[in-house]
Amino acid sequence: MASNLPPHDIAVEEFKGNKIFKIFKVDDEGNEIEKYGTILSFGVTKAKYLLEHIDDIKKFVETYSKD
């Protein structure tokens, strides 16, 4: 599945002592855009749910994507 998404990157950070996975917007040089830069962030438990339902998520995108 090709992506037409704006430039973004990922990082693993810490929030209240727990690891979180973060997807954030970047500028043309790859620097995080500060204001409203975080697109999505979640911890290990939510990541497990996402992985368990990855095929459902893919089907959702294929069905409802307007690209």
N, CA, C and O of each residue as an XYZ file, in Angstrom:
268
protein
N       0.856     -1.167      0.000
C       0.000      0.000      0.000
C       0.911      1.242      0.000
O       1.656      1.472      0.953
N       0.843      2.016     -1.053
C       1.655      3.230     -1.164
C       1.090      4.315     -0.261
O      -0.116      4.395     -0.024
N       1.992      5.140      0.232
C       1.581      6.186      1.163
C       1.685      7.560      0.519
O       2.711      7.918     -0.058
N       0.613      8.315      0.629
C       0.606      9.706      0.188
C       0.565     10.626      1.400
O       0.086     11.757      1.311
N       1.059     10.149      2.511
C       0.994     10.907      3.754
C       2.090     11.959      3.796
O       3.156     11.779      3.207
N       1.823     13.071      4.502
C       2.869     14.087      4.687
C       4.065     13.494      5.435
O       3.938     12.452      6.079
N       5.227     14.154      5.353
C       6.429     13.632      6.016
C       6.207     13.395      7.518
O       5.627     14.224      8.219
N       6.686     12.243      7.981
C       6.528     11.879      9.386
C       7.657     10.952      9.803
O       8.390     10.437      8.959
N       7.794     10.743     11.100
C       8.826      9.871     11.644
C       8.265      9.193     12.883
O       7.142      9.476     13.298
N       9.046      8.298     13.472
C       8.619      7.589     14.681
C       9.694      7.712     15.759
O      10.859      7.992     15.476
N       9.265      7.494     17.006
C      10.201      7.478     18.131
C       9.586      6.658     19.258
O       8.368      6.494     19.334
N      10.450      6.146     20.131
C      10.007      5.529     21.374
C      10.421      6.488     22.472
O      11.597      6.821     22.620
N       9.425      6.929     23.244
C       9.664      7.886     24.324
C       9.108      7.326     25.617
O       8.631      6.192     25.661
N       9.171      8.117     26.658
C       8.663      7.693     27.951
C       7.626      8.698     28.440
O       7.807      9.909     28.309
N       6.529      8.176     29.008
C       5.480      9.004     29.571
C       5.065      8.389     30.898
O       4.605      7.248     30.938
N       5.221      9.127     31.970
C       4.881      8.643     33.317
C       5.527      7.289     33.605
O       4.906      6.411     34.205
N       6.774      7.129     33.174
C       7.522      5.910     33.457
C       7.249      4.750     32.513
O       7.819      3.673     32.685
N       6.388      4.947     31.517
C       6.060      3.879     30.567
C       6.529      4.253     29.165
O       6.498      5.423     28.786
N       6.957      3.268     28.407
C       7.374      3.488     27.027
C       6.149      3.728     26.155
O       5.125      3.059     26.297
N       6.273      4.695     25.251
C       5.216      4.948     24.277
C       5.828      4.990     22.891
O       6.979      5.392     22.718
N       5.058      4.577     21.917
C       5.423      4.648     20.511
C       4.748      5.883     19.950
O       3.550      6.082     20.151
N       5.499      6.710     19.254
C       4.984      7.998     18.797
C       5.244      8.164     17.302
O       6.346      7.893     16.826
N       4.237      8.604     16.570
C       4.363      8.988     15.167
C       4.130     10.490     15.125
O       3.132     10.983     15.651
N       5.053     11.218     14.497
C       4.954     12.680     14.512
C       5.331     13.279     13.161
O       6.085     12.692     12.385
N       4.784     14.463     12.906
C       5.062     15.187     11.665
C       6.454     15.790     11.722
O       6.924     16.206     12.781
N       7.112     15.832     10.559
C       8.429     16.454     10.453
C       8.425     17.463      9.303
O       7.610     17.389      8.384
N       9.366     18.409      9.390
C       9.523     19.374      8.299
C      10.407     18.761      7.210
O      10.770     17.587      7.286
N      10.746     19.552      6.213
C      11.536     19.048      5.088
C      12.921     18.553      5.484
O      13.518     17.746      4.772
N      13.436     19.032      6.616
C      14.747     18.593      7.094
C      14.656     17.404      8.049
O      15.682     16.916      8.521
N      13.446     16.935      8.338
C      13.269     15.798      9.234
C      13.148     16.157     10.697
O      13.189     15.275     11.555
N      12.997     17.460     11.003
C      12.839     17.905     12.389
C      11.368     17.875     12.784
O      10.495     18.233     11.994
N      11.106     17.447     14.006
C       9.732     17.371     14.486
C       9.076     18.747     14.471
O       9.663     19.738     14.906
N       7.864     18.786     13.967
C       7.081     20.017     13.990
C       6.456     20.110     15.373
O       5.675     19.241     15.761
N       6.788     21.143     16.110
C       6.387     21.243     17.515
C       4.882     21.324     17.725
O       4.310     20.444     18.369
N       4.234     22.337     17.208
C       2.812     22.535     17.493
C       1.978     21.526     16.711
O       2.033     21.489     15.482
N       1.222     20.726     17.409
C       0.360     19.695     16.820
C       1.153     18.677     16.000
O       0.624     18.103     15.048
N       2.406     18.452     16.362
C       3.254     17.541     15.604
C       2.955     16.074     15.815
O       3.167     15.262     14.915
N       2.463     15.718     17.002
C       2.198     14.303     17.282
C       0.927     13.872     16.559
O      -0.146     14.441     16.758
N       1.073     12.871     15.731
C      -0.059     12.317     14.990
C      -0.750     11.250     15.827
O      -1.978     11.187     15.895
N       0.069     10.409     16.466
C      -0.462      9.269     17.209
C       0.583      8.812     18.210
O       1.774      8.780     17.900
N       0.144      8.460     19.404
C       1.049      7.855     20.378
C       0.260      6.856     21.218
O      -0.913      7.061     21.527
N       0.944      5.764     21.579
C       0.283      4.725     22.366
C       1.333      3.883     23.070
O       2.503      3.864     22.687
N       0.888      3.191     24.103
C       1.771      2.342     24.875
C       1.714      0.898     24.413
O       1.101      0.574     23.396
N       2.366      0.039     25.183
C       2.500     -1.372     24.818
C       1.145     -2.077     24.769
O       0.904     -2.864     23.854
N       0.265     -1.819     25.720
C      -1.036     -2.503     25.740
C      -1.843     -2.182     24.493
O      -2.379     -3.086     23.852
N      -1.936     -0.906     24.143
C      -2.677     -0.552     22.927
C      -1.989     -1.115     21.696
O      -2.663     -1.516     20.747
N      -0.662     -1.155     21.689
C       0.070     -1.734     20.560
C      -0.307     -3.208     20.377
O      -0.448     -3.677     19.247
N      -0.468     -3.929     21.469
C      -0.872     -5.338     21.383
C      -2.245     -5.478     20.748
O      -2.459     -6.365     19.923
N      -3.184     -4.603     21.128
C      -4.521     -4.633     20.518
C      -4.451     -4.309     19.033
O      -5.119     -4.945     18.218
N      -3.638     -3.316     18.687
C      -3.482     -2.955     17.275
C      -2.925     -4.126     16.468
O      -3.419     -4.426     15.380
N      -1.906     -4.782     16.996
C      -1.319     -5.916     16.291
C      -2.302     -7.073     16.148
O      -2.329     -7.755     15.123
N      -3.100     -7.285     17.176
C      -4.091     -8.364     17.114
C      -5.134     -8.098     16.034
O      -5.722     -9.033     15.490
N      -5.362     -6.825     15.723
C      -6.406     -6.457     14.756
C      -5.845     -5.772     13.513
O      -6.554     -5.020     12.845
N      -4.580     -6.027     13.203
C      -3.937     -5.349     12.078
C      -4.647     -5.626     10.758
O      -4.772     -4.725      9.928
N      -5.111     -6.846     10.550
C      -5.824     -7.161      9.309
C      -7.143     -6.403      9.227
O      -7.538     -5.963      8.147
N      -7.825     -6.247     10.356
C      -9.066     -5.476     10.385
C      -8.795     -4.005     10.078
O      -9.575     -3.355      9.383
N      -7.694     -3.492     10.595
C      -7.323     -2.097     10.354
C      -6.999     -1.901      8.872
O      -7.424     -0.915      8.269
N      -6.252     -2.832      8.288
C      -5.931     -2.745      6.857
C      -7.200     -2.769      6.012
O      -7.328     -2.002      5.057
N      -8.132     -3.643      6.360
C      -9.401     -3.731      5.624
C     -10.179     -2.422      5.753
O     -10.768     -1.949      4.781
N     -10.181     -1.847      6.933
C     -10.847     -0.573      7.168
C     -10.275      0.507      6.249
O     -11.025      1.253      5.619
N      -8.951      0.588      6.176
C      -8.287      1.599      5.330
C      -8.617      1.342      3.861
O      -8.951      2.273      3.128
N      -8.526      0.092      3.430
C      -8.830     -0.238      2.040
C     -10.275      0.089      1.685
O     -10.556      0.536      0.573
N     -11.181     -0.127      2.613
C     -12.605      0.094      2.357
C     -12.977      1.581      2.352
O     -13.762      2.024      1.514
N     -12.422      2.336      3.272
C     -12.883      3.704      3.471
C     -11.892      4.789      3.050
O     -12.211      5.972      3.171
N     -10.713      4.432      2.565
C      -9.729      5.429      2.157
C     -10.204      6.158      0.911
O     -10.743      5.545     -0.010
N     -10.002      7.462      0.887
C     -10.420      8.276     -0.257
C      -9.259      8.571     -1.194
O      -9.424      9.321     -2.156
N      -8.085      7.995     -0.934
C      -6.913      8.207     -1.811
C      -7.049      7.364     -3.059
O      -6.174      7.395     -3.924
